[in-house]
Amino acid sequence: MIQENEKAPDFKLKDQGGNTVRLKDFAGKPLVLYFYPRDDTPGCTTEACSFRDDYSIYKEMGAEIVGVSADDEESHTKFVKKYDLPFTLLADTDHEVCEKYGVWVKKNKFGKEYYGIKRTTFLIDGDRKVAKVFEGVKPASHSAEVIEAVRELA
């Protein structure tokens, strides 16, 4: 997994509108890059809505929020519309970016092993350096701790 003070790996993915988004698009401002397992599931919805509810605070601080999952653009479009999400969701359907960041991991559920996304958030500074890594994220309270880290970054 990418660690604090390392250069954030570059990426190039499509968003919910089919637009190409790259890490360099966020140069000069803090980026909250959060990886989540799946659109429209309980924990992921709680996390996304928490970021949505606090979005104006992030904007005031000059920070951007971008979510990444292995869901496709169509799934992201439905998720954004259903919950009125004001930020970008990126489709990493081949999990290439998830692997670069070290969040594509082996999981075990009900005795079945599979690969999936480990819910993780990276706070990336304006120079593309990872300022903070959040693992073991609790969806309901996560946005508050990220806001605090963005404030400390400023």
PyMOL commands that set and color helices and strands:
alter all, ss='L'
color gray80, all
select helices_A, chain A and resi 23-26+42-53+55-60+73-83+96-101+142-153
alter helices_A, ss='H'
color red, helices_A
select strands_A, chain A and resi 12-15+20-22+31-35+64-69+88-91+104-109+112-117+120-124+130-134
alter strands_A, ss='S'
color yellow, strands_A
deselect
rebuild
show_as cartoon
